[in-house]
Amino acid sequence: MTAQQSSRQPAPGTGTSLPPGAQIVVRDEEWLVKNVTRTDHDGDRIEAVGISEFVRDQEAVFFTSLERTRDGAPGIQLMDPARTTLISDDSPNFRRSRLFLEAILRKTPLAQSERGLALADSFLLDPLPYQQRPAQLALSGRNLRPRMLIADVVGLGKTLEIGLTIAELIRRGRGERILVVTPQHVLEQFQHELWTRFAIPLIRLDSAGIERIQREIPAGRNPFTFFKRVIVSIDTLKNTDQYKHHLEHIRWDAVVIDESHNLINRGSLRNQLAQLLAPQTDALILASATPHNGNARSFAELIALLDPAAIRDPERYSAEDIKHLFIRRTKVSAEVREKMSGQWADRGPSESVHSPATPAEEKIFEELSQVWLPAEGSSVSDVPLFPYTLLKSFLSSHAALSSTVEARIKTLMKKEAPEATGAELAALQRLRDLTAGMTEQDSAKFTALVEQLKAIGVGPRSETRVVVFSERVQTLEWLRSTVPAALGFKGMALEEAARVMHGGLSDEQQMRCVEDFGLADAPVRILFTGDVASEGVNLHRQCHQLIHYDVPWSLIRIEQRNGRIDRYGQAHKPQFRALILTSDVDGAKDDRTVAERLLEREDEAHRSLGTAEAVSGLYRAEAEEKSLIQDLLKGRTVDESLQHTAEEAGGADDFLAGFFAQVDDTTEPAADAAASDDSSAAPPQAHVPRLFTTTREFVDEAVREVFPDAQQSLGMDRDPENGLISFKPPADLVHRLKALPPDYRREQRLSERLLVTLNRKLADRSLVRARESGTSSWPEISLLTDLHPVVEWLTDKVLVKLGRQEAPVITADVEAPVYLVQGIYSNALGRPTVVKWMAVTAKEVTDDMVGTLREAGIGPTMANPLRRHDVDGLRAGIPDALEAAEAFLSHHRSDWDEALLAPIEEYRQRLGKWEQPTLAGEETKDELSRLADSLLTTGRPMLRVLAVLDSAHDGSVAQA
């Protein structure tokens, strides 16, 4: 080998990265590269799996700067392409060669300049353009990194949008290390969606998961290096110093933070966690239906987590400043409305069920109106808002009122001079006496609830389910203890018919409530829940009935509650009822005063704008309620209060309302300039070269090649009619399956037998059947997407069928030898910027390798004539082929780089105008400038000889 030839391949760590799928030699053993990331101090971090006999199937991590031979030379060797060994392929139909080439195509990340979607139509979900739009935006290059806020309103499918985005990042080699942070009650729901829909496994670190990993990993080991794809609750992370310490030393490919409006309060533990994670990840996806709290600076801080340079003045900015980071649609947005027509039933209005107060309740109304909330004079309490706390408790239930009264008495008695509050204590004692003897017979709303439940069919011999919301835990617990018996449930059914869910339950208890309510065969019929379930939770699988036992004094909270059953995937018309307690007492502020009018305003806003969030201009449920109570104290009505707060929230922050009210004007359906003007058009598809037409064809051929005796060695059974594949996974696959959810592995006994399919209808039926089960929502059959561990395992098995630095020779319909060469340019981060699949002859170089293979007759019907080839002569032509390939790449490099340069230059211009100190606290202007530089193509290309096409001696190729 000449010096020129030996220098053609860049050394590891010198500006180009080792591509996934490449075979390397480390410590005299052969390894298959799984993933490569750039580190700050140790060169490239290479995750690999052993393929030579001594290290077969072992996983390892190597660092290019640390691995050295005894003489100081690089210890990680990517074989010089000029020294490729050519071998003849004796497999039927050249199956081994075709599989090898397909595996390389699959394992190689798509170039960063590829903006189209590669996998959008391959998952277990409807191909809806609006749900693909966030992935399109993430890949558009409009931001240096895939970062965005998904702010779609409640129910549009943000989890699915996140899954699609993550899948596209994985296909580009940018999703190996993933951290998902959610509220604790949606951990399993989120994990379930990503696995069942996309075959993306996440290890769940809830309270049980944390206990489990402490047993599984070595003491002191960072769990985030042990598990590469993790889902954990934000409360676990923010409250655990140990985890925060671990997170400081981890870099992620992608971080997802759901319900991200909880991050806004600067200085809070949640905000500190976000500030820690944002600089430690490439992709950052924030999701929230209510991301804006009405304050321009607070919202700017949230945007700064995504791009610190996006906003020059945090007090004043426009939709134009953040359009590369922000996407929001409602149910009335054009592309949502068009695609959902007939698939998502329109909700009905909230029906007010008037419940005239009982005599016992009227006495309480009299006490409240005369002593605590008199029309004239002052209240007995010197705390202005407390009388309304009493009123809201009573409008919930006498049980809630009793609890509030007792808590206030204890507070007053602890004061140094309780006699100063004697009048209030006496008034509290009267309320205590009035509630002391009350039962469900004294509650008008209880009677109305039972009547409504019977009317919609909830009972011992019915499958009908209902969600009943209340703000008060005491009300929920009281209803749980009384309602089932009133509906006729007896025996075991009496205990199982209802569940209570509120924030005082553990994460496991909350997740179990949600899962059981979504299982058709589970005995639960009523879910009594607090507003902990008003964010993020899917309650629509088996339910389309919702009752507000009490009504929150916030339009946002009403909308969030309704969104639990009014969401994408709802098969029936959502129906809402609200129990409205009415009184004949003069001056009584019953539910008609506030609750009923808020219900009407929420419905009006939902139908006209698609969301009620912007009506008050406050954007936070807590702020809406507090402002409303203060206005009621001033004598304003609900409508006057809403108008007043909207006017007060105007001025400097008024322009922000456009982000949330006029969503169609601020959220362009096109994520790049090349997209269609038609808002309903699907995002452009990526050009993904494939030698095999479908994943099914690849899997079938791979099994035949790797396991020719699959029925005997794997116990494999295949149903030709429905496409079900059943087999016992070998040890190396079982090891990979540890990345799957432990509950799923245990319930389905995956180490004993796997059930998979390429039939999407069969997989969907299995998912539906699981929801109709009374034991688990995890389906027994999983869909073999391109990301599925079984497909990845088979792909790796195919790759190692060839030995160290071997390339097959294929007899083909060609006039002269054709060298198939992979060429990859990378940036300073080691990510591919240009990926070309070349066919090189003595006369020309093309970048259409797959087209060349098809023209040469390479395919499943091509017989292998077992011809002998002049291997030595073909090997002698490799150096010239590599030189021609590199010259071709060099000649066209500037043209291919154009797709990268424009958005980088645009960002540099924006960065040049940025003068504000970073709100994120970590990334400076210089760091962002270096990031922009690092995204450009650098160095020489990495070349690899994949195969050689050689003509038959007699000039013909036999056909099967």
Salt bridges, closest charged atoms under 4 A:
GLU30 OE2 - ARG804 NE 3.13
ASP44 OD1 - ARG38 NE 2.34
GLU47 OE2 - ARG45 NH1 2.67
GLU47 OE1 - LYS228 NZ 3.31
GLU53 OE1 - ARG56 NH2 3.24
GLU59 OE2 - HIS735 NE2 3.86
GLU67 OE2 - ARG27 NH2 2.34
ASP89 OD1 - ARG96 NH1 3.72
ASP90 OD1 - ARG96 NH1 3.17
GLU102 OE2 - ARG106 NE 3.09
GLU102 OE2 - ARG690 NE 3.70
ASP152 OD2 - ARG329 NH2 2.84
GLU161 OE2 - ARG329 NH2 3.12
GLU168 OE1 - ARG172 NH1 2.68
GLU176 OE2 - LYS228 NZ 2.85
GLU176 OE1 - ARG229 NH2 3.81
GLU188 OE1 - ARG204 NH1 3.98
GLU193 OE2 - ARG197 NE 3.92
GLU193 OE2 - ARG541 NH2 3.49
ASP206 OD2 - ARG204 NE 2.77
GLU211 OE2 - ARG215 NH1 3.70
ASP235 OD1 - LYS238 NZ 3.79
ASP235 OD1 - ARG270 NH2 3.01
ASP241 OD1 - LYS244 NZ 3.48
GLU259 OE1 - HIS261 ND1 3.80
ASP282 OD2 - ARG174 NH2 2.84
ASP282 OD2 - ARG831 NH2 3.43
GLU301 OE1 - ARG266 NH1 3.64
ASP307 OD2 - HIS324 NE2 3.20
ASP307 OD2 - ARG910 NH2 3.78
GLU315 OE2 - ARG297 NE 2.94
GLU320 OE2 - LYS323 NZ 2.68
GLU335 OE1 - ARG133 NH2 2.68
GLU335 OE2 - ARG329 NH1 3.07
GLU351 OE1 - ARG577 NE 3.93
GLU367 OE2 - ARG430 NE 2.83
GLU406 OE2 - ARG432 NE 2.83
GLU424 OE2 - ARG408 NE 2.80
GLU463 OE1 - ARG525 NH2 3.17
GLU471 OE1 - LYS392 NZ 2.96
GLU477 OE2 - HIS502 NE2 3.28
GLU515 OE1 - ARG512 NH1 3.20
ASP516 OD2 - ARG499 NH2 2.68
ASP516 OD1 - ARG512 NE 3.21
ASP531 OD1 - ARG561 NE 2.71
GLU535 OE2 - HIS261 NE2 3.03
ASP550 OD1 - ARG561 NH2 3.54
ASP566 OD1 - LYS331 NZ 3.43
ASP566 OD2 - HIS606 NE2 3.93
ASP590 OD2 - ARG592 NH2 2.71
ASP591 OD2 - LYS445 NZ 3.58
GLU596 OE2 - HIS354 NE2 2.78
GLU600 OE1 - ARG597 NH1 2.84
GLU602 OE1 - ARG347 NH2 2.74
ASP603 OD1 - ARG347 NH2 3.46
ASP603 OD2 - ARG607 NE 3.14
GLU604 OE2 - ARG597 NH1 3.59
GLU604 OE1 - ARG601 NE 3.68
GLU613 OE1 - ARG328 NH2 2.84
GLU622 OE2 - ARG557 NH2 3.45
GLU625 OE2 - LYS392 NZ 2.94
ASP631 OD1 - ARG636 NH1 2.67
ASP639 OD2 - ARG597 NE 2.92
ASP639 OD1 - ARG601 NH1 2.83
ASP700 OD1 - ARG718 NH2 2.28
GLU701 OE2 - ARG98 NH2 3.29
GLU701 OE1 - ARG704 NH1 3.73
GLU705 OE1 - ARG95 NE 2.96
GLU705 OE2 - ARG96 NE 2.83
ASP732 OD2 - LYS797 NZ 2.86
ASP743 OD2 - ARG204 NH2 2.98
ASP743 OD1 - ARG746 NH2 2.83
GLU752 OE1 - ARG749 NH2 2.97
GLU780 OE2 - ARG769 NH2 3.44
ASP786 OD1 - ARG106 NH1 3.10
ASP786 OD2 - ARG690 NH2 2.83
ASP796 OD2 - LYS34 NZ 2.38
ASP796 OD1 - LYS107 NZ 3.02
ASP796 OD2 - ARG736 NH2 2.72
ASP847 OD2 - LYS836 NZ 3.62
ASP872 OD1 - ARG875 NH1 3.07
GLU886 OE1 - ARG8 NE 3.76
GLU886 OE2 - ARG940 NE 2.89
ASP897 OD2 - ARG893 NE 3.72
GLU905 OE2 - ARG908 NH1 2.61
GLU923 OE2 - ARG145 NH1 2.71
ASP933 OD1 - ARG908 NH2 2.28
ASP950 OD2 - HIS869 ND1 2.83
ASP954 OD1 - ARG867 NH1 3.33
